[in-house]
Every structure is written in structure tokens, then in C-alpha cells.
Amino acid sequence: METGLHKKHVVLTGASGGIGTELTRLLLDEGANVTGSFYSSKRELAELLSQYPDQLSVVKTDIREEADVKGLFVRANDAFGRADVLVANAAIANLEEKPIHEMSLNQWTNTLSINLTGTFLSAKHFFSNLQEYPGEDASLILVGSTAGHFGEAWFADYATSKAALYGLLMSLKNEIVHLAPRGRVNLVNPGWTMTKMAEEALMDPEKVKRIHQTIPMRKTALPADIAHVILFLVSDYLSGHISGQAITVSGGMEGRVLYDLERSDDYKH
């Protein structure tokens, strides 16, 4: 299928994560140029760097630091010219369950500084870049979570940081068109996905059963399931008239139990 992504320049934060690495691979296969940010390790991107040396640039970036984010776009422009797309994917989740009355201010602040302030800074400097390098088209894809819609007990910091992205979406969809007349902003909310962030929880068979009780399709997403939806939104050819939309990729998950585990015919692996 034609995507129109040949030579498009995509800046992707969190490129070395599970969804980020898969999306990087898809974009490169479509002929896009990718500037990917990473924080601690680029090991997951090593194979892609060797396969696509002329299409992929990676930049160590702390998205909590404005100078780093500004530098990411400077490096991106130097590598491939104007950044046409930003996928704001970088995020963290604390894996230890913490009720709010036991959660430290440091944990709360750190989660929001990466997941929310880091996304703000990424969007800010992407928009500044659009002002400096005008063009008709541009696209920002925010990566949220179903936790931002349903909430997540014991993980209020993560759920709050993701819920706030909806307000950012609805504001920025109206701002981007003043910089790029056909600019678009959308939000993708993954549900439970087989990434390093979630693998500890998904190694527990009983927890997986409880999770699948809330999902009609009774399966956990793979990174490719999320990456393909983001790819669709990156492409002006495929989704050029879609903006201001929050797309949930969760197998139909609801915030309630749908299946009774006591009935064997109600649960399938």
C-alpha cells in the first residue's frame, strides 16, 4: 500500500523502546528518514543503524531538559532537513505499585516531568521548527495510554500524565494549522502491550488472565499492533484529513470484567 512516506522526515522520541523500535523499522522500510531519540541505550537500534545508515540518525536526549530537546531538532535538521513529523513516544512507568498516600513527591514529579513536560517540550520545539521551516503539511502524534482514560489504581502518576495528553491534543490541533495549513495532531492510546515497560506484569499468568477479562479479543497487543496505527497517522496520504482524534488500540478493552474465569469456555489463551 502506498504511504507517501518516502523522504519524509520523522522525529521519534523514545525510539529505542519496544513500540519505538518497531515504528522506526516500519518508517525506514517505507523510505522515511528518521531522527530517533534515546536516553540510556541505543542498543536496540544498532541493527537498524547498520541496515539504514543513510536514513537513520540517533540522538541521546533527556526530554526533561529543554536544551536537550532543542538540540534534538538542531541535529535532526542537520541530518535530514525540515522535520515533517513528530511522534512523541518517550515515557516511563514505575513498576512498583504505590497508593497515592505512599507515593513520594519525587516519583510523582519525575513521572510527570518525562511523560508530560517532556512531551510539552518536544511539541514546543517541533512547532518552533515548523515556524522556522514553513510548509503545508506537518503531523504530531502523541502516544498516551488507556490508563489515561480508565485510570490505574496504584499508578496515579502514570495515569495522570497520560490523561493530560488529551487536553494537549485538543489544544494543539487548533494551533498547528497556523504554522502548517494542513497540519494535524492526533493521539494514540495503547492498551496492554508486550514491551519492556509491561513485561514484568505480563509474566504473571494470573495477572494476564485478569487483564484479558476486560478485553473482548482476549489478547495482549504486540508493539507492531501499535506501530502500524501510528504509521497510518504519520502518513498524510492515508490519514490526511484526520486531526484531533484519540485512537485507542486495546482490543476493545473496557474498564469492567467481560468474562467469567470460572467458566472454561469464557477464557481462551
Residue pairs with C-beta under 8 A, 6 or more apart in sequence:
1 238
2 237
3 30
3 231
3 235
3 237
3 238
4 235
4 236
4 237
4 238
5 27
5 30
5 31
5 32
5 231
5 234
5 235
5 237
6 30
6 31
6 32
7 31
7 32
7 33
8 32
8 33
8 84
8 85
8 234
9 32
9 33
9 34
9 35
9 76
9 80
9 81
9 82
9 83
9 84
9 85
10 27
10 32
10 33
10 34
10 35
10 83
10 84
10 85
10 86
10 87
10 234
11 34
11 35
11 36
11 37
11 72
11 73
11 76
11 83
11 85
11 86
11 87
11 126
12 20
12 23
12 24
12 27
12 34
12 35
12 36
12 37
12 86
12 87
12 89
13 20
13 36
13 37
13 61
13 63
13 72
13 86
13 87
13 88
13 89
13 90
13 118
13 122
14 20
14 37
14 38
14 89
14 90
14 91
14 143
15 21
15 23
15 24
15 34
15 36
15 37
15 38
15 45
15 58
15 89
16 36
16 38
16 39
16 41
16 42
16 43
16 44
16 45
16 58
17 44
17 89
17 90
17 195
17 196
17 197
18 193
18 194
18 195
18 196
18 197
18 223
19 89
19 143
19 190
19 193
19 195
19 223
19 226
19 227
19 230
20 36
20 89
20 90
21 44
21 45
21 48
21 223
22 223
22 224
22 226
22 227
23 87
23 89
23 223
23 226
23 227
23 230
23 231
24 34
24 36
24 45
24 48
24 56
25 48
25 227
26 224
26 227
26 228
26 231
27 34
27 231
27 234
28 34
28 48
28 51
28 52
28 55
28 56
30 231
31 55
32 55
32 234
33 55
33 56
33 57
33 79
33 80
34 55
34 56
34 57
35 57
35 58
35 59
35 72
35 75
35 76
35 79
35 80
35 83
36 45
36 56
36 57
36 58
36 59
37 58
37 59
37 60
37 61
37 63
37 72
37 90
38 45
38 58
38 59
38 60
38 61
39 60
39 61
39 62
39 63
39 90
42 49
42 58
42 60
45 56
45 58
48 56
49 56
49 58
57 75
57 76
57 79
57 80
59 71
59 72
59 75
59 76
61 68
61 69
61 71
61 72
62 68
63 69
63 90
63 114
63 118
63 119
63 121
63 122
64 113
64 114
64 117
64 118
64 121
66 121
66 125
69 118
69 121
69 122
69 124
69 125
70 125
72 122
72 125
73 83
73 125
73 126
73 128
73 129
76 83
76 129
77 83
77 129
77 133
81 133
82 129
82 133
82 135
83 126
83 129
83 130
83 133
84 135
84 137
84 138
84 139
85 138
85 139
85 140
85 141
85 234
86 122
86 123
86 126
86 139
86 140
86 141
87 141
87 143
87 230
87 234
88 118
88 119
88 122
88 123
88 140
88 141
88 142
88 143
89 143
89 230
90 114
90 118
90 119
90 122
91 114
91 115
91 118
91 143
91 145
91 161
91 162
91 197
92 110
92 111
92 114
92 115
92 197
93 111
93 155
93 158
93 197
93 198
94 107
94 111
94 155
94 157
94 158
95 197
95 200
95 201
97 154
97 155
98 107
98 154
98 155
98 157
99 153
99 154
100 156
103 156
103 157
107 157
108 157
111 157
111 158
111 161
112 157
112 160
112 161
114 161
115 158
115 161
115 162
116 161
116 164
116 165
119 142
119 165
119 168
120 168
123 140
123 142
123 168
123 172
126 140
127 172
127 175
127 176
127 179
130 138
130 176
130 179
130 180
130 183
131 179
134 179
134 180
135 180
136 180
136 181
136 182
137 180
137 182
137 183
137 236
137 240
138 176
138 179
138 180
138 182
138 183
138 184
139 183
139 184
139 185
139 186
139 233
139 234
139 236
140 172
140 176
140 183
140 184
140 185
140 186
141 185
141 186
141 187
141 188
141 230
141 233
141 234
142 165
142 168
142 169
142 185
142 186
142 187
142 188
143 187
143 188
143 190
143 226
143 230
144 162
144 163
144 165
144 166
144 187
144 188
144 189
144 190
144 246
145 158
145 159
145 162
145 189
145 190
145 191
146 189
146 190
146 191
146 192
146 248
146 250
146 253
147 155
147 158
147 159
147 162
147 163
148 159
148 160
148 161
148 162
148 163
148 164
148 165
148 166
148 189
149 163
149 189
149 248
149 255
150 253
150 255
151 159
151 163
151 255
152 158
152 159
162 189
165 187
166 187
166 246
169 185
169 186
169 187
169 244
169 246
170 244
172 185
173 184
173 185
173 186
173 243
173 244
176 183
176 184
176 185
177 183
182 236
182 240
183 243
184 233
184 236
184 239
184 240
184 242
184 243
185 243
185 244
186 233
186 239
186 242
186 243
186 244
186 245
186 246
186 247
187 245
187 246
187 247
188 226
188 229
188 230
188 233
188 246
188 247
188 249
189 246
189 247
189 248
189 249
189 250
190 221
190 226
190 249
190 250
191 215
191 221
191 248
191 249
191 250
191 251
191 253
192 198
192 202
192 211
192 215
192 220
192 221
192 250
192 253
193 220
193 221
193 222
193 223
193 225
193 226
194 202
194 220
194 221
194 222
194 223
195 223
201 207
202 208
202 211
202 220
208 220
209 261
209 267
211 220
212 218
212 219
212 220
212 259
212 267
213 257
213 258
213 259
213 261
213 267
214 253
214 254
214 255
214 256
214 257
214 258
215 250
215 251
215 252
215 253
215 258
216 251
216 252
216 253
216 254
216 258
217 251
217 252
218 251
218 259
218 267
218 268
219 251
221 249
221 250
221 251
225 249
226 249
229 247
229 249
232 238
232 239
233 239
233 242
233 247
259 266
259 267
260 266
261 267
